[in-house]
Each structure stands twice: as C-alpha cells, then as structure tokens.
Amino acid sequence: MRDGHPRTSKKWVANAVKGKLVDKLTYRASEMMRDIRQEYGISIPYHQASAYGFEVGCRPMLFLDETHIKQHRVQGVILAVSALNGNNELFTVAYFIADSETYDNWVWFLQNLKNALLSDRRIAFLLDRGRGLKEAIPYIFPNNHHSYYFQHIMQNFNDQCVGKYAAPFKKLLRKILQRIAYVVTEQEYQDVMMAMELNSADAKEWVLQNDVDHWSHARFPGQRVIQQLDTSCAKSTNTTDG
C-alpha cells in the first residue's frame, strides 16, 4: 500500500486499533501492523504503528535512554524511547542505532520522533543527563517538560559530593537527597533543603548546581509518577519491540 492512501490517516488508524488496545493492554506495534494488514489489506510502517500505540494506549510520558551495543564485532549505541501502557509495561515507541551517543545523533532521532507523534499533547520526558541528550531535548521539544532519573542523580551525588565523608554521615546526606526528590510541596522542599544546608553547605550547593528543578517532585512542573522517580525504566529497552 503506497503512502498517502486515504485509509491510513491518523484518525482512521487510531480508531481501527483503539478497541484492541482496550482489550489487550500489551498490544504491540508489530501486532498492530499485522492486524491492520490482515483485516483491511493495508500496510503501515512501524513508526506509524508505534506512534498510534503511544497516542491511544500509553500515558503522556516518554523514557529516553541509550544502550551500548556489546557484540564483539559491532560498535555503536541504541538510542531508544519507550512509554508505559495501561498495564504498566514498557511499550517501545522508537529506536535508532547510531555510531555513538552525540548531540547531533540525539537531535536527528528526536526530530524524527517529533515528526511521527500524532498530536501536540504535552509530554513529560524522563532521561539521564547523557552526552548530548540534556541539550537536545529542550532544543527539539522546547514546550515540554523533561526530568532526570533520580537513580542517576544519586549516583552522581555519591561520586561527586559525599564520597569524602564517613559512612554514617554519607548515609544521612543520601537520605536527605532522597527526601528532596520525593517531597511534594514547596514548603516541604524548603524545609528539607534547610536540613541539607545545616548538615553540609557543600551538599546543598551541589543540589542547586545539578538541575534540582528537573528531579525534585516539588519543583518539577510536569506530570510525574512518583514511583518512577528512582527507576530507570528505559534501561529495559535493551530489547526492541517485535
């Protein structure tokens, strides 16, 4: 089926698969392509199927991550974006095999992702602060919120700030950092930041210098699922949908 066929409009395909997504929360893009081909005699590309699946069956959150290819004779990295379906399972929206993780590669991948999305609904992006990605996201999606995996923030805090302290004090500072991430109100945020300052002015300064507005629940303006603050869900994208 050539591109531009009237029955492959975004609205038509969304209506065609909506019922299946309700009945089967784990409905995959590859299954969507197969069913539309069998039932209507129309072939749609993978990127269209995955975009429809995200729009109709997933929350408005996207997880971005990279996975280095570890095969002996193959060098490269998989840049991937995933969502959560109604059954809290990962749904692979898109992936790109690149030679390396760079700003230019992320920009190319994200621009194609933006072109494939079906609507302008606000999306919250969750990501690490990997090479080039931190700068590429606001460039391609300037009107969408983006947040950082707390797991990576905690690791950086351990490596860059509290490693010099004895174990009991280090544990205390990590606990305060976790509170900074999980508190909900502005007053709670101010109180726990004061606790951090009283224990270590250096640690508080580290927090302020490391994008706290993008990983503290109280400071983050976008939609967020608290249970996912410290879970790097996109790490599960080592295998692709299909």
C-alpha positions in Angstrom: 0.0 0.0 0.0 1.6 3.2 -1.1 1.9 6.3 1.2 -1.0 8.7 1.1 -3.8 6.1 0.9 -6.9 7.8 2.5 -7.5 4.9 4.9 -4.1 5.4 6.5 -5.0 8.7 8.0 -4.0 9.2 11.6 -7.6 9.3 12.8 -8.6 6.2 10.9 -5.7 4.0 12.2 -6.3 5.3 15.7 -9.9 4.3 15.6 -9.0 0.9 14.0 -6.8 -0.1 16.9 -8.4 1.6 19.8 -10.6 -1.3 20.7 -7.7 -3.7 20.6 -5.7 -1.6 22.9 -8.5 -1.5 25.4 -8.9 -5.3 25.2 -5.2 -6.1 25.3 -3.1 -3.6 27.2 0.1 -5.3 26.0 -0.8 -4.8 22.3 2.4 -4.3 20.4 3.2 -2.2 17.3 4.1 -5.3 15.4 0.8 -6.9 16.2 -1.0 -3.7 15.2 0.7 -3.8 11.8 -0.2 -7.4 11.3 -3.9 -7.0 12.2 -4.4 -3.9 10.0 -2.8 -5.8 7.1 -4.9 -8.9 7.7 -8.2 -7.1 8.4 -8.0 -4.2 5.9 -5.4 -5.1 3.4 -3.4 -2.0 4.3 0.3 -2.0 5.3 1.5 0.7 7.6 5.2 1.3 8.6 6.4 0.5 12.0 6.9 4.1 13.1 3.2 4.9 12.4 2.0 1.8 14.3 4.2 2.6 17.3 3.1 6.3 17.3 -0.6 5.2 17.2 0.1 2.8 20.1 1.6 5.5 22.2 -1.1 8.0 21.4 -4.0 5.8 22.2 -2.7 3.3 24.7 0.0 5.0 26.7 0.5 7.7 29.3 1.9 11.1 28.1 5.4 10.2 29.4 8.4 9.1 27.4 11.5 7.5 28.7 14.8 8.2 26.8 17.9 6.2 27.2 20.9 4.7 25.4 22.2 1.1 25.4 25.7 0.4 24.1 26.0 -2.5 21.7 28.2 -5.1 23.3 28.6 -7.6 20.5 32.3 -8.3 19.8 32.5 -7.0 16.2 29.8 -4.3 16.3 30.4 -0.8 17.7 27.6 1.6 18.3 24.7 2.6 20.6 20.9 2.1 20.6 19.1 5.4 21.3 15.6 4.4 22.4 12.3 6.0 23.6 9.7 4.0 25.4 6.4 4.6 27.1 4.2 2.8 29.7 1.0 1.2 28.6 -2.1 0.8 30.7 -0.7 -2.4 32.3 2.5 -0.5 33.5 4.6 -2.4 30.9 7.1 -0.8 28.6 6.0 0.0 25.0 8.8 0.7 22.6 7.9 3.8 20.6 11.1 4.2 18.6 14.8 3.4 18.5 17.8 4.4 16.4 21.1 2.6 16.0 23.9 5.2 15.9 27.7 5.1 15.8 27.9 6.9 19.1 25.9 9.0 21.6 26.3 12.6 20.4 24.2 15.8 20.4 23.8 15.5 16.6 22.5 12.0 16.8 20.1 12.8 19.5 18.8 15.8 17.6 18.2 13.7 14.5 16.5 11.0 16.4 14.3 13.4 18.4 13.3 15.4 15.4 12.1 12.3 13.7 10.3 11.3 16.8 8.6 14.7 16.9 7.5 14.4 13.3 6.0 10.9 14.0 3.9 11.9 17.0 0.2 12.3 16.3 -0.8 15.3 18.4 0.6 18.2 20.3 -0.4 16.9 23.7 2.1 17.8 26.5 4.6 15.1 27.2 6.9 14.6 30.2 10.3 13.2 29.2 12.4 11.2 31.6 16.0 10.9 30.8 19.5 10.7 32.2 22.0 13.5 31.6 23.8 11.6 28.9 26.1 13.0 26.3 24.2 15.5 24.1 20.7 14.4 25.3 20.4 17.1 28.0 20.9 19.8 25.4 18.9 18.1 22.6 15.6 17.7 24.4 14.9 21.4 25.1 16.0 22.2 21.6 13.6 19.8 19.9 10.8 19.9 22.5 11.0 23.4 24.0 7.4 23.4 25.2 7.6 20.0 27.0 8.8 19.3 30.5 11.8 17.0 31.0 13.0 15.3 34.1 16.1 13.3 35.1 16.2 9.8 36.6 16.8 10.1 40.3 18.9 6.9 40.2 21.5 8.8 38.1 21.3 11.9 40.3 22.0 9.8 43.4 24.9 8.1 41.7 26.4 11.4 40.7 25.9 12.7 44.3 27.8 9.7 45.6 30.6 10.1 43.2 31.0 13.9 43.2 29.9 15.1 46.6 29.7 12.7 49.5 32.4 10.2 48.8 34.8 12.0 51.1 32.6 11.5 54.2 32.4 8.6 56.6 29.7 6.0 56.0 27.2 7.2 58.7 27.3 10.8 57.5 27.2 9.8 53.9 24.1 7.7 54.6 22.4 10.7 56.2 23.1 13.0 53.3 21.8 10.4 50.8 18.6 10.1 52.8 18.2 13.9 52.8 18.8 13.9 49.0 16.1 11.3 48.6 13.7 13.5 50.6 14.5 16.4 48.3 13.4 14.2 45.3 10.2 12.9 46.9 8.7 15.8 48.8 5.6 17.3 47.2 5.0 20.8 48.4 7.2 23.9 48.2 7.3 24.2 52.0 8.5 20.6 52.4 11.1 21.3 49.8 12.4 24.4 51.6 12.5 22.5 54.9 14.5 19.6 53.6 16.9 22.0 51.8 17.5 23.7 55.1 18.2 20.3 56.7 20.8 19.7 53.9 22.4 23.1 54.5 22.6 22.5 58.2 24.4 19.2 57.7 26.6 20.2 54.7 26.6 23.5 52.9 28.7 21.9 50.1 26.0 19.2 49.6 23.2 21.9 49.3 25.3 23.8 46.8 25.7 20.5 44.8 22.0 20.1 44.7 21.4 23.7 43.5 24.1 23.2 40.8 22.6 19.9 39.5 19.3 20.8 38.0 17.1 20.2 41.0 14.1 21.6 39.2 14.3 18.6 36.9 14.3 15.9 39.5 12.6 17.1 42.7 8.9 16.3 42.6 8.1 19.6 44.4 9.9 21.6 41.8 9.0 19.7 38.6 6.2 21.4 36.8 5.3 18.5 34.5 3.2 15.3 35.2 5.2 12.8 37.1 4.7 9.3 38.5 6.4 9.3 41.9 7.1 5.6 41.9 9.2 6.1 38.8 11.5 8.8 40.3 14.2 6.3 41.2 13.6 3.8 38.4 15.4 3.9 35.1 12.6 2.3 33.2 14.1 2.9 29.8 17.0 0.6 30.7 14.7 -2.3 29.8 14.9 -1.2 26.2 17.9 -3.4 25.6 15.5 -5.5 23.5 13.2 -3.9 21.0 9.5 -4.5 20.3 8.6 -7.0 17.7 
